[in-house]
Amino acid sequence: MTIATTTDGSWLSTLADWAVSLMDVIGPAGAGIAIAMENLFPPLPSEVILPMAGLAASRGSFTVVEALLWTTAGSVLGALLLYGLGAWLGVDRLRAIATRVPLLKPEDIDRTVAWFQRHGGKAVFFGRMIPIFRSLISIPAGITRMPVWRFALLTAAGSLLWNSIFVLSGYFLGESWHIVERYADILQYVVIAVAAVAVVWFVAARVREARDSPNGRGEPELD
């Protein structure tokens, strides 16, 4: 059975068609592979892949339980790969990088690590339900060496909840699954806007700090 996606000719549609073709060829495992890839390459739209898995389940290609299990397994696999990247980077390497990046300081890394050590569990769980951050949240978990079992459990729980919304929308709405996609797009735009505002605020604050400091670098002047 072939499932049609959007046909606007964009590169995102091409990626979505590739993901859907995996489901056509190897069933629910294809959905899991596509979602694992989505974690590593966030522009690959989970808001398309997941409803397509639900739509395929509604047509009898596989069961909805298989769709949920495979997509959640794919989410955990992709997240673990990014966790490994974070563990490889480590705090010391990031602090060294921060000394070479304009407007960044090693203390920024320390504050971020301290925050994640306090709130990492909630960040991983709820982060799985926020576009873009769904992937990125795995990296600080690796950097801070959150226990792998805890990270995997929280990732699986958050991913199952997020995946269920979209898989079940495809299962019950059928060809009308685009209704849910539109709301997901709005959420993604809001997240991008908030992130952009935060970056602008951070840069402006650091530029002002550097301009007002005695040595012009945002550092206290030594006696």
Phi and psi in degrees as a GROMACS rama.xvg file:
@    title "Ramachandran Plot"
@    xaxis  label "Phi"
@    yaxis  label "Psi"
@TYPE xy
-103.573  132.525  THR-2
-107.649  130.65  ILE-3
-91.4777  139.55  ALA-4
-108.205  -158.649  THR-5
-70.3301  159.185  THR-6
-130  40.5974  THR-7
-85.0833  -1.79058  ASP-8
79.1042  5.19558  GLY-9
-77.1641  164.715  SER-10
-66.4823  -29.4032  TRP-11
-66.5927  -38.9891  LEU-12
-64.4379  -37.1071  SER-13
-62.55  -43.2057  THR-14
-64.5496  -40.9309  LEU-15
-64.1748  -41.584  ALA-16
-62.8422  -38.3518  ASP-17
-61.9617  -43.6009  TRP-18
-63.592  -43.1562  ALA-19
-65.5302  -35.7684  VAL-20
-63.0581  -31.3517  SER-21
-61.5979  -40.5268  LEU-22
-66.422  -37.1976  MET-23
-62.344  -36.9648  ASP-24
-87.1616  -46.5757  VAL-25
-121.246  13.9052  ILE-26
73.4907  -146.068  GLY-27
-62.7269  -26.0852  PRO-28
-61.6381  -32.4377  ALA-29
-63.1449  -38.1157  GLY-30
-65.3616  -39.1006  ALA-31
-64.1244  -42.9922  GLY-32
-62.9542  -43.5356  ILE-33
-62.8302  -40.0426  ALA-34
-70.8879  -34.664  ILE-35
-61.2796  -42.1109  ALA-36
-65.3468  -36.038  MET-37
-62.5777  -35.3645  GLU-38
-64.788  -37.4729  ASN-39
-81.8654  -24.5948  LEU-40
-134.37  81.1009  PHE-41
-51.2852  -31.4446  PRO-42
-60.598  -19.3708  PRO-43
-65.9145  119.284  LEU-44
-81.0491  105.94  PRO-45
-63.7652  -26.6434  SER-46
-67.2072  -12.0479  GLU-47
-102.221  -45.2042  VAL-48
-62.3138  -46.9492  ILE-49
-65.0796  -47.3768  LEU-50
-62.516  -33.5936  PRO-51
-63.4626  -36.5165  MET-52
-64.7607  -40.7879  ALA-53
-65.8679  -40.0321  GLY-54
-63.708  -41.9295  LEU-55
-62.4775  -38.4979  ALA-56
-65.0894  -38.7921  ALA-57
-66.1689  -23.2856  SER-58
-95.0848  2.46173  ARG-59
90.4165  7.89471  GLY-60
-65.9574  -35.5343  SER-61
-161.567  174.585  PHE-62
-85.4171  159.586  THR-63
-66.6071  -30.6801  VAL-64
-64.9447  -42.1193  VAL-65
-61.9432  -40.8862  GLU-66
-60.7888  -44.6234  ALA-67
-68.1103  -42.6935  LEU-68
-65.721  -45.6653  LEU-69
-68.9728  -41.2641  TRP-70
-68.6772  -35.3251  THR-71
-68.6619  -40.6885  THR-72
-61.7834  -40.2489  ALA-73
-63.5198  -39.6301  GLY-74
-61.0503  -44.6592  SER-75
-66.1686  -42.0991  VAL-76
-61.2206  -49.1015  LEU-77
-61.1333  -40.486  GLY-78
-65.3638  -37.9196  ALA-79
-65.9378  -35.2278  LEU-80
-64.1342  -41.6076  LEU-81
-70.4465  -34.4031  LEU-82
-58.0768  -43.2749  TYR-83
-61.8891  -37.5936  GLY-84
-62.1431  -44.2513  LEU-85
-63.0413  -40.9895  GLY-86
-63.8013  -37.1277  ALA-87
-66.7381  -40.7173  TRP-88
-62.7857  -55.3421  LEU-89
70.5826  164.153  GLY-90
-67.7502  -45.0589  VAL-91
-62.2172  -42.9103  ASP-92
-66.1102  -39.1941  ARG-93
-66.1263  -38.8211  LEU-94
-63.7282  -38.657  ARG-95
-65.2728  -40.4763  ALA-96
-63.4714  -40.373  ILE-97
-62.0843  -30.5787  ALA-98
-69.3027  -19.4237  THR-99
-101.128  -8.97352  ARG-100
-97.4885  125.69  VAL-101
-56.3356  139.038  PRO-102
75.6643  -4.50122  LEU-103
-103.404  152.544  LEU-104
-133.31  151.683  LYS-105
-56.3585  -30.629  PRO-106
-63.8667  -27.5107  GLU-107
-63.5519  -39.5392  ASP-108
-66.0526  -42.468  ILE-109
-61.3318  -43.0792  ASP-110
-65.8338  -40.1988  ARG-111
-65.0472  -42.7715  THR-112
-63.5075  -43.4146  VAL-113
-61.9976  -41.5719  ALA-114
-62.7608  -43.9966  TRP-115
-67.4987  -35.1476  PHE-116
-65.382  -28.1434  GLN-117
-82.4154  -38.7188  ARG-118
-121.313  15.3767  HIS-119
-59.6284  -38.8104  GLY-120
-60.4108  -49.7897  GLY-121
-65.4315  -37.6307  LYS-122
-63.7066  -42.424  ALA-123
-67.5628  -46.3764  VAL-124
-63.4086  -55.104  PHE-125
-75.4237  -26.7022  PHE-126
-63.0407  -26.3572  GLY-127
-66.6758  -11.9956  ARG-128
-109.856  12.9754  MET-129
-118.18  120.887  ILE-130
-52.5196  147.788  PRO-131
72.8754  -55.5753  ILE-132
-67.6143  -16.4859  PHE-133
-54.8686  -37.8521  ARG-134
-88.159  -46.5063  SER-135
-63.8841  -29.4266  LEU-136
-65.289  -19.2406  ILE-137
-70.6142  -27.9137  SER-138
-69.0746  -50.782  ILE-139
-63.3946  -27.6177  PRO-140
-62.7243  -39.4892  ALA-141
-71.0393  -40.056  GLY-142
-58.6784  -43.3358  ILE-143
-85.346  0.705903  THR-144
55.1715  45.4767  ARG-145
-54.5572  137.301  MET-146
-50.5832  131.327  PRO-147
-58.3595  -40.8004  VAL-148
-62.4842  -39.2268  TRP-149
-70.1981  -42.0103  ARG-150
-61.7182  -45.4442  PHE-151
-64.3679  -39.8606  ALA-152
-66.1787  -45.9594  LEU-153
-65.4252  -39.5018  LEU-154
-64.3745  -43.2381  THR-155
-63.5479  -42.2663  ALA-156
-65.9951  -48.258  ALA-157
-65.5657  -39.9876  GLY-158
-67.5436  -40.078  SER-159
-60.8464  -40.4696  LEU-160
-65.3402  -48.3859  LEU-161
-64.4002  -47.4319  TRP-162
-62.1091  -37.2611  ASN-163
-61.0796  -38.7849  SER-164
-57.7647  -45.7417  ILE-165
-84.6231  -36.928  PHE-166
-63.8951  -45.4534  VAL-167
-69.3037  -29.5827  LEU-168
-64.7349  -41.2664  SER-169
-67.5248  -34.7801  GLY-170
-68.4087  -44.2836  TYR-171
-92.3032  -31.4294  PHE-172
-89.1549  -19.9566  LEU-173
63.0526  -130.703  GLY-174
-64.9046  -13.4315  GLU-175
-89.7955  13.7639  SER-176
-60.7704  -19.0723  TRP-177
-60.3111  -20.5645  HIS-178
-58.6489  -45.8782  ILE-179
-68.9149  -36.9602  VAL-180
-59.6662  -37.9946  GLU-181
-63.4187  -41.1516  ARG-182
-67.6893  -36.4455  TYR-183
-64.5582  -37.2417  ALA-184
-63.0548  -40.119  ASP-185
-61.4498  -44.9173  ILE-186
-60.041  -41.3727  LEU-187
-64.178  -41.3413  GLN-188
-63.8289  -38.316  TYR-189
-63.8776  -44.4677  VAL-190
-61.324  -45.1874  VAL-191
-62.0346  -41.788  ILE-192
-64.0916  -44.6676  ALA-193
-62.8529  -43.1542  VAL-194
-63.0766  -40.1957  ALA-195
-64.9018  -42.6474  ALA-196
-62.336  -42.413  VAL-197
-62.9175  -40.9949  ALA-198
-65.6343  -44.8549  VAL-199
-60.837  -43.3945  VAL-200
-62.9496  -43.788  TRP-201
-62.4442  -46.8345  PHE-202
-63.3505  -44.2439  VAL-203
-62.8526  -40.9036  ALA-204
-65.1747  -40.7499  ALA-205
-70.9707  -37.8886  ARG-206
-64.4396  -43.406  VAL-207
-64.3574  -40.3701  ARG-208
-63.095  -42.9817  GLU-209
-65.9885  -38.5152  ALA-210
-68.0024  -35.9896  ARG-211
-86.9652  -12.3016  ASP-212
-77.8403  151.75  SER-213
-59.6393  -36.5949  PRO-214
-95.0288  2.79365  ASN-215
72.7142  12.8862  GLY-216
-123.397  10.051  ARG-217
76.0049  16.9061  GLY-218
-118.084  146.627  GLU-219
-64.5978  144.484  PRO-220
-76.5716  133.036  GLU-221
-81.3027  144.612  LEU-222
